[in-house]
């Protein structure tokens, strides 16, 4: 017994079945609920692996942030020791638009990050806070909203 099956006919049937589905509700939802143009106040990036590999993954993100059209600073709070001025240069970052800040005295990196966010002189404040509990995260969000800035926390693991 010989059975002939042409794949084109089966594909055409699937295609026709798909096209028979009404698209109007899907399109209506998309038009009524567009993506928000307003960015989130807080983002977190978790990188695991060798320090050099993590920095290689981080470089294009920081490069893009250092080239923002916003005239304010990209501020890095208490970055890891491997993130040096030489690394910033070699990674192609615009070092004229970057502030590197370290907490002083009894001030914590969390407090300095909140202060930098609140002041609003930075479009993005990058921190390396780990662990970051819910209260600390909420403080960063509130401070970022006050300063019309974005908080980016990097967790290296």
TORPA-4810 file (N, C-alpha, C, O; in nm, 3 decimals):
<nodes>
NODE_1_0.084_-0.116_0.000_0.000_0.000_0.000_0.089_0.123_0.000_0.183_0.134_0.078_X
NODE_2_0.058_0.211_-0.086_0.138_0.331_-0.101_0.054_0.451_-0.055_-0.059_0.469_-0.099_X
NODE_3_0.113_0.531_0.032_0.042_0.647_0.085_0.118_0.772_0.043_0.237_0.785_0.072_X
NODE_4_0.051_0.860_-0.023_0.117_0.984_-0.066_0.070_1.098_0.024_-0.049_1.120_0.045_X
NODE_5_0.168_1.169_0.076_0.137_1.282_0.162_0.221_1.400_0.114_0.343_1.390_0.104_X
NODE_6_0.157_1.506_0.085_0.232_1.624_0.042_0.237_1.723_0.157_0.133_1.768_0.205_X
NODE_7_0.358_1.757_0.203_0.374_1.848_0.316_0.310_1.984_0.291_0.261_2.048_0.385_X
NODE_8_0.308_2.029_0.168_0.252_2.162_0.141_0.105_2.169_0.178_0.059_2.271_0.228_X
NODE_9_0.031_2.062_0.153_-0.111_2.063_0.185_-0.131_2.075_0.336_-0.218_2.149_0.381_X
NODE_10_-0.051_2.001_0.416_-0.065_2.006_0.561_-0.027_2.145_0.612_-0.094_2.199_0.701_X
NODE_11_0.078_2.202_0.558_0.120_2.336_0.601_0.014_2.439_0.564_-0.014_2.530_0.642_X
NODE_12_-0.044_2.423_0.446_-0.145_2.517_0.404_-0.266_2.510_0.496_-0.326_2.612_0.527_X
NODE_13_-0.302_2.392_0.540_-0.415_2.376_0.630_-0.387_2.443_0.764_-0.474_2.510_0.819_X
NODE_14_-0.266_2.426_0.817_-0.229_2.491_0.943_-0.230_2.642_0.927_-0.277_2.714_1.015_X
NODE_15_-0.178_2.689_0.816_-0.174_2.831_0.789_-0.316_2.888_0.782_-0.346_2.993_0.840_X
NODE_16_-0.402_2.818_0.709_-0.541_2.863_0.697_-0.610_2.863_0.832_-0.687_2.954_0.863_X
NODE_17_-0.583_2.762_0.914_-0.644_2.754_1.047_-0.598_2.871_1.133_-0.677_2.930_1.207_X
NODE_18_-0.470_2.905_1.124_-0.417_3.017_1.199_-0.480_3.149_1.153_-0.519_3.232_1.235_X
NODE_19_-0.489_3.165_1.024_-0.544_3.289_0.968_-0.693_3.302_0.995_-0.747_3.413_0.991_X
NODE_20_-0.760_3.193_1.021_-0.903_3.199_1.048_-0.931_3.255_1.188_-1.043_3.296_1.216_X
NODE_21_-0.828_3.257_1.276_-0.847_3.309_1.411_-0.865_3.461_1.405_-0.796_3.528_1.329_X
NODE_22_-0.956_3.514_1.482_-0.977_3.660_1.480_-0.857_3.731_1.543_-0.812_3.694_1.652_X
NODE_23_-0.806_3.832_1.476_-0.692_3.908_1.525_-0.734_4.037_1.593_-0.654_4.098_1.665_X
NODE_24_-0.855_4.080_1.574_-0.900_4.209_1.627_-0.881_4.222_1.778_-0.832_4.325_1.822_X
NODE_25_-0.919_4.122_1.861_-0.899_4.139_2.005_-0.751_4.157_2.042_-0.719_4.235_2.131_X
NODE_26_-0.664_4.085_1.976_-0.521_4.096_2.005_-0.473_4.236_1.970_-0.405_4.300_2.050_X
NODE_27_-0.508_4.284_1.854_-0.467_4.418_1.812_-0.526_4.524_1.903_-0.459_4.623_1.935_X
NODE_28_-0.648_4.506_1.944_-0.714_4.603_2.030_-0.640_4.614_2.164_-0.618_4.724_2.213_X
NODE_29_-0.601_4.499_2.222_-0.528_4.501_2.348_-0.395_4.572_2.333_-0.355_4.647_2.422_X
NODE_30_-0.328_4.550_2.221_-0.198_4.612_2.198_-0.213_4.763_2.187_-0.131_4.837_2.242_X
NODE_31_-0.313_4.809_2.118_-0.334_4.952_2.100_-0.377_5.017_2.231_-0.335_5.129_2.262_X
NODE_32_-0.462_4.949_2.307_-0.512_5.007_2.431_-0.410_5.003_2.544_-0.417_5.086_2.635_X
NODE_33_-0.317_4.910_2.540_-0.218_4.897_2.647_-0.077_4.902_2.588_-0.009_4.799_2.584_X
NODE_34_-0.032_5.019_2.543_0.101_5.028_2.484_0.210_5.014_2.591_0.183_5.028_2.710_X
NODE_35_0.331_4.987_2.547_0.444_4.978_2.638_0.466_5.114_2.700_0.450_5.217_2.635_X
NODE_36_0.502_5.115_2.825_0.529_5.240_2.893_0.661_5.298_2.843_0.761_5.227_2.836_X
NODE_37_0.659_5.425_2.809_0.781_5.491_2.763_0.868_5.531_2.881_0.986_5.562_2.865_X
NODE_38_0.810_5.530_3.000_0.884_5.569_3.119_0.963_5.449_3.173_0.905_5.345_3.202_X
NODE_39_1.095_5.464_3.185_1.176_5.351_3.233_1.152_5.326_3.382_1.108_5.415_3.455_X
NODE_40_1.182_5.206_3.423_1.172_5.169_3.563_1.277_5.248_3.643_1.383_5.282_3.589_X
NODE_41_1.248_5.276_3.768_1.342_5.350_3.852_1.456_5.260_3.899_1.564_5.309_3.930_X
NODE_42_1.432_5.130_3.905_1.531_5.037_3.957_1.544_4.915_3.867_1.445_4.857_3.824_X
NODE_43_1.668_4.878_3.840_1.697_4.755_3.766_1.811_4.685_3.838_1.892_4.748_3.906_X
NODE_44_1.815_4.554_3.820_1.923_4.477_3.881_1.976_4.376_3.782_1.899_4.312_3.709_X
NODE_45_2.106_4.362_3.779_2.173_4.270_3.688_2.260_4.178_3.773_2.340_4.224_3.854_X
NODE_46_2.242_4.048_3.754_2.320_3.951_3.829_2.416_3.881_3.734_2.374_3.822_3.635_X
NODE_47_2.546_3.889_3.764_2.649_3.827_3.681_2.726_3.727_3.765_2.768_3.757_3.876_X
NODE_48_2.743_3.608_3.710_2.818_3.504_3.779_2.929_3.453_3.687_2.913_3.445_3.565_X
NODE_49_3.040_3.419_3.748_3.152_3.366_3.671_3.280_3.438_3.707_3.287_3.511_3.805_X
NODE_50_3.381_3.416_3.624_3.511_3.479_3.645_3.497_3.631_3.636_3.420_3.681_3.554_X
NODE_51_3.572_3.703_3.719_3.561_3.848_3.725_3.584_3.912_3.588_3.512_4.004_3.549_X
NODE_52_3.683_3.862_3.514_3.712_3.916_3.381_3.595_3.898_3.285_3.564_3.987_3.207_X
NODE_53_3.531_3.782_3.292_3.415_3.757_3.205_3.298_3.847_3.242_3.229_3.898_3.155_X
NODE_54_3.277_3.867_3.373_3.168_3.954_3.418_3.191_4.097_3.371_3.098_4.164_3.327_X
NODE_55_3.315_4.143_3.380_3.346_4.279_3.335_3.328_4.291_3.183_3.285_4.396_3.134_X
NODE_56_3.360_4.185_3.110_3.340_4.188_2.965_3.192_4.200_2.930_3.157_4.266_2.833_X
NODE_57_3.106_4.135_3.008_2.962_4.146_2.987_2.909_4.283_3.028_2.814_4.334_2.968_X
NODE_58_2.969_4.340_3.129_2.925_4.469_3.181_2.971_4.587_3.093_2.904_4.690_3.089_X
NODE_59_3.083_4.571_3.025_3.142_4.681_2.947_3.045_4.745_2.848_3.033_4.868_2.849_X
NODE_60_2.975_4.670_2.762_2.887_4.737_2.665_2.770_4.810_2.731_2.722_4.911_2.679_X
NODE_61_2.724_4.760_2.845_2.614_4.826_2.917_2.662_4.961_2.969_2.597_5.063_2.950_X
NODE_62_2.777_4.960_3.036_2.831_5.085_3.090_2.871_5.181_2.977_2.855_5.302_2.991_X
NODE_63_2.922_5.127_2.868_2.959_5.212_2.753_2.837_5.285_2.701_2.841_5.406_2.677_X
NODE_64_2.728_5.211_2.685_2.603_5.272_2.636_2.554_5.380_2.734_2.513_5.488_2.692_X
NODE_65_2.560_5.350_2.862_2.516_5.448_2.962_2.606_5.571_2.964_2.559_5.682_2.989_X
NODE_66_2.735_5.553_2.938_2.828_5.667_2.939_2.809_5.757_2.816_2.859_5.869_2.813_X
NODE_67_2.738_5.708_2.716_2.714_5.785_2.594_2.572_5.841_2.588_2.531_5.891_2.483_X
NODE_68_2.497_5.833_2.699_2.359_5.883_2.704_2.352_6.027_2.654_2.446_6.104_2.673_X
NODE_69_2.242_6.062_2.592_2.220_6.199_2.546_2.192_6.293_2.664_2.211_6.414_2.655_X
NODE_70_2.147_6.235_2.775_2.122_6.312_2.896_2.255_6.374_2.941_2.357_6.304_2.948_X
NODE_71_2.255_6.502_2.972_2.378_6.573_3.008_2.429_6.539_3.148_2.538_6.581_3.186_X
NODE_72_2.351_6.462_3.224_2.392_6.430_3.361_2.495_6.315_3.362_2.522_6.253_3.259_X
NODE_73_2.548_6.291_3.479_2.654_6.192_3.498_2.602_6.049_3.496_2.485_6.022_3.522_X
NODE_74_2.693_5.957_3.464_2.678_5.815_3.496_2.764_5.798_3.620_2.886_5.819_3.614_X
NODE_75_2.704_5.761_3.730_2.776_5.754_3.857_2.790_5.608_3.899_2.693_5.533_3.902_X
NODE_76_2.913_5.570_3.932_2.943_5.435_3.978_2.978_5.444_4.126_3.073_5.512_4.164_X
NODE_77_2.900_5.376_4.209_2.921_5.380_4.354_2.991_5.253_4.400_2.941_5.142_4.380_X
NODE_78_3.108_5.270_4.461_3.185_5.160_4.518_3.199_5.042_4.423_3.162_4.929_4.458_X
NODE_79_3.252_5.066_4.301_3.268_4.954_4.208_3.375_4.857_4.258_3.456_4.893_4.344_X
NODE_80_3.375_4.735_4.206_3.479_4.640_4.247_3.618_4.692_4.208_3.632_4.771_4.115_X
NODE_81_3.719_4.648_4.281_3.857_4.696_4.259_3.904_4.673_4.116_3.987_4.749_4.066_X
NODE_82_3.852_4.570_4.048_3.895_4.541_3.911_3.842_4.642_3.810_3.888_4.645_3.696_X
NODE_83_3.747_4.725_3.850_3.691_4.826_3.761_3.770_4.956_3.782_3.729_5.045_3.858_X
NODE_84_3.883_4.964_3.715_3.976_5.076_3.732_3.960_5.179_3.620_3.887_5.157_3.524_X
NODE_85_4.030_5.291_3.636_4.030_5.394_3.530_4.085_5.335_3.399_4.034_5.365_3.291_X
NODE_86_4.187_5.250_3.409_4.243_5.187_3.289_4.139_5.096_3.224_4.127_5.093_3.102_X
NODE_87_4.063_5.022_3.305_3.959_4.935_3.249_3.852_5.019_3.180_3.807_4.984_3.071_X
NODE_88_3.810_5.129_3.242_3.711_5.218_3.181_3.759_5.267_3.044_3.683_5.269_2.947_X
NODE_89_3.886_5.306_3.038_3.944_5.354_2.911_3.949_5.242_2.808_3.907_5.260_2.694_X
NODE_90_3.998_5.126_2.849_4.011_5.013_2.756_3.875_4.962_2.708_3.864_4.909_2.598_X
NODE_91_3.770_4.978_2.791_3.636_4.933_2.755_3.565_5.034_2.664_3.455_5.009_2.617_X
NODE_92_3.629_5.149_2.641_3.572_5.248_2.550_3.465_5.336_2.611_3.382_5.392_2.539_X
NODE_93_3.465_5.349_2.742_3.365_5.433_2.807_3.406_5.580_2.798_3.524_5.612_2.795_X
NODE_94_3.308_5.667_2.794_3.331_5.810_2.793_3.360_5.853_2.937_3.267_5.882_3.013_X
NODE_95_3.488_5.858_2.973_3.526_5.886_3.112_3.497_6.029_3.154_3.499_6.059_3.273_X
NODE_96_3.470_6.117_3.059_3.435_6.255_3.093_3.293_6.265_3.147_3.254_6.369_3.201_X
NODE_97_3.215_6.160_3.133_3.075_6.160_3.178_3.052_6.066_3.296_2.937_6.037_3.332_X
NODE_98_3.162_6.017_3.357_3.150_5.917_3.464_3.207_5.971_3.594_3.316_6.027_3.597_X
NODE_99_3.132_5.952_3.701_3.180_5.979_3.837_3.199_5.847_3.908_3.110_5.762_3.906_X
NODE_100_3.314_5.828_3.970_3.339_5.711_4.054_3.341_5.759_4.198_3.425_5.841_4.234_X
NODE_101_3.249_5.710_4.279_3.239_5.755_4.418_3.255_5.638_4.514_3.207_5.527_4.490_X
NODE_102_3.324_5.666_4.625_3.342_5.568_4.732_3.284_5.628_4.860_3.304_5.747_4.886_X
NODE_103_3.213_5.548_4.941_3.162_5.600_5.068_3.278_5.639_5.160_3.386_5.579_5.156_X
NODE_104_3.254_5.742_5.242_3.357_5.789_5.335_3.307_5.780_5.478_3.188_5.791_5.505_X
NODE_105_3.400_5.759_5.567_3.367_5.756_5.710_3.268_5.645_5.741_3.288_5.529_5.706_X
NODE_106_3.160_5.684_5.808_3.060_5.585_5.848_2.951_5.566_5.743_2.861_5.485_5.760_X
NODE_107_2.959_5.641_5.634_2.858_5.631_5.529_2.870_5.496_5.457_2.981_5.452_5.423_X
NODE_108_2.757_5.430_5.433_2.757_5.303_5.362_2.739_5.328_5.211_2.700_5.437_5.170_X
NODE_109_2.769_5.227_5.133_2.749_5.236_4.988_2.601_5.256_4.957_2.566_5.327_4.862_X
NODE_110_2.513_5.195_5.036_2.368_5.211_5.020_2.328_5.358_5.042_2.251_5.413_4.963_X
NODE_111_2.379_5.420_5.147_2.347_5.559_5.176_2.399_5.652_5.067_2.329_5.745_5.026_X
NODE_112_2.520_5.629_5.021_2.578_5.711_4.916_2.499_5.697_4.786_2.477_5.794_4.714_X
NODE_113_2.457_5.575_4.756_2.378_5.551_4.635_2.246_5.627_4.642_2.207_5.692_4.545_X
NODE_114_2.179_5.620_4.755_2.052_5.692_4.772_2.073_5.843_4.758_1.993_5.911_4.695_X
NODE_115_2.180_5.894_4.817_2.208_6.037_4.809_2.235_6.079_4.665_2.185_6.182_4.620_X
NODE_116_2.314_6.002_4.593_2.344_6.033_4.453_2.217_6.030_4.368_2.199_6.113_4.279_X
NODE_117_2.129_5.935_4.394_2.002_5.926_4.321_1.913_6.046_4.351_1.856_6.106_4.260_X
NODE_118_1.900_6.080_4.478_1.813_6.190_4.521_1.856_6.323_4.463_1.771_6.404_4.426_X
NODE_119_1.986_6.347_4.455_2.037_6.476_4.406_1.999_6.502_4.260_1.984_6.617_4.220_X
NODE_120_1.983_6.396_4.181_1.940_6.412_4.042_2.046_6.463_3.947_2.014_6.506_3.836_X
NODE_121_2.172_6.460_3.986_2.279_6.505_3.897_2.334_6.392_3.810_2.425_6.411_3.730_X
NODE_122_2.274_6.274_3.828_2.315_6.157_3.749_2.192_6.100_3.681_2.085_6.091_3.741_X
NODE_123_2.206_6.060_3.554_2.094_5.995_3.487_2.081_5.851_3.535_1.971_5.797_3.544_X
NODE_124_2.196_5.789_3.567_2.198_5.652_3.618_2.303_5.641_3.727_2.414_5.692_3.714_X
NODE_125_2.266_5.576_3.835_2.360_5.548_3.943_2.373_5.397_3.952_2.276_5.325_3.978_X
NODE_126_2.495_5.349_3.929_2.524_5.206_3.931_2.587_5.171_4.065_2.685_5.233_4.107_X
NODE_127_2.531_5.071_4.130_2.582_5.027_4.260_2.613_4.878_4.254_2.567_4.806_4.166_X
NODE_128_2.692_4.835_4.350_2.726_4.693_4.366_2.688_4.653_4.508_2.774_4.622_4.589_X
NODE_129_2.559_4.653_4.536_2.509_4.621_4.669_2.463_4.476_4.671_2.375_4.437_4.594_X
NODE_130_2.523_4.398_4.759_2.488_4.257_4.766_2.514_4.209_4.908_2.628_4.214_4.954_X
NODE_131_2.414_4.164_4.979_2.275_4.143_4.938_2.197_4.275_4.944_2.238_4.371_5.009_X
NODE_132_2.086_4.276_4.875_1.999_4.393_4.871_1.860_4.348_4.917_1.788_4.281_4.843_X
NODE_133_1.823_4.385_5.038_1.692_4.342_5.090_1.580_4.432_5.035_1.607_4.532_4.969_X
NODE_134_1.457_4.395_5.064_1.341_4.467_5.009_1.336_4.612_5.056_1.298_4.700_4.979_X
NODE_135_1.374_4.638_5.180_1.373_4.775_5.233_1.475_4.861_5.160_1.445_4.974_5.121_X
NODE_136_1.595_4.808_5.142_1.700_4.882_5.072_1.660_4.908_4.927_1.683_5.017_4.874_X
NODE_137_1.600_4.809_4.864_1.554_4.826_4.726_1.449_4.936_4.717_1.453_5.019_4.626_X
NODE_138_1.357_4.938_4.811_1.252_5.041_4.812_1.313_5.180_4.834_1.265_5.278_4.776_X
NODE_139_1.416_5.189_4.916_1.485_5.317_4.938_1.549_5.366_4.807_1.544_5.485_4.776_X
NODE_140_1.609_5.273_4.733_1.670_5.310_4.604_1.564_5.358_4.506_1.586_5.456_4.435_X
NODE_141_1.451_5.291_4.501_1.343_5.329_4.410_1.291_5.468_4.444_1.272_5.552_4.355_X
NODE_142_1.269_5.494_4.572_1.218_5.625_4.616_1.318_5.735_4.583_1.281_5.841_4.533_X
NODE_143_1.445_5.710_4.611_1.549_5.810_4.584_1.561_5.835_4.433_1.579_5.950_4.391_X
NODE_144_1.552_5.730_4.354_1.562_5.745_4.208_1.446_5.828_4.155_1.466_5.912_4.067_X
NODE_145_1.328_5.806_4.206_1.212_5.883_4.162_1.226_6.029_4.202_1.189_6.118_4.125_X
NODE_146_1.278_6.056_4.321_1.297_6.194_4.367_1.394_6.269_4.276_1.373_6.386_4.245_X
NODE_147_1.500_6.200_4.233_1.602_6.265_4.150_1.582_6.245_4.002_1.667_6.284_3.922_X
NODE_148_1.469_6.186_3.962_1.442_6.158_3.822_1.562_6.086_3.758_1.610_6.124_3.651_X
NODE_149_1.606_5.982_3.826_1.723_5.905_3.782_1.687_5.757_3.779_1.577_5.716_3.818_X
NODE_150_1.783_5.677_3.733_1.767_5.533_3.734_1.874_5.471_3.821_1.989_5.515_3.822_X
NODE_151_1.834_5.369_3.894_1.924_5.294_3.978_1.948_5.158_3.914_1.854_5.086_3.882_X
NODE_152_2.074_5.125_3.894_2.112_4.994_3.842_2.203_4.928_3.943_2.312_4.977_3.970_X
NODE_153_2.158_4.816_3.998_2.240_4.743_4.093_2.298_4.620_4.024_2.226_4.545_3.957_X
NODE_154_2.428_4.602_4.040_2.498_4.488_3.981_2.532_4.391_4.093_2.597_4.428_4.190_X
NODE_155_2.488_4.268_4.077_2.523_4.164_4.174_2.623_4.070_4.107_2.591_4.004_4.009_X
NODE_156_2.742_4.065_4.162_2.845_3.974_4.112_2.848_3.853_4.204_2.851_3.867_4.327_X
NODE_157_2.847_3.733_4.145_2.841_3.615_4.230_2.929_3.505_4.187_2.933_3.400_4.251_X
</nodes>
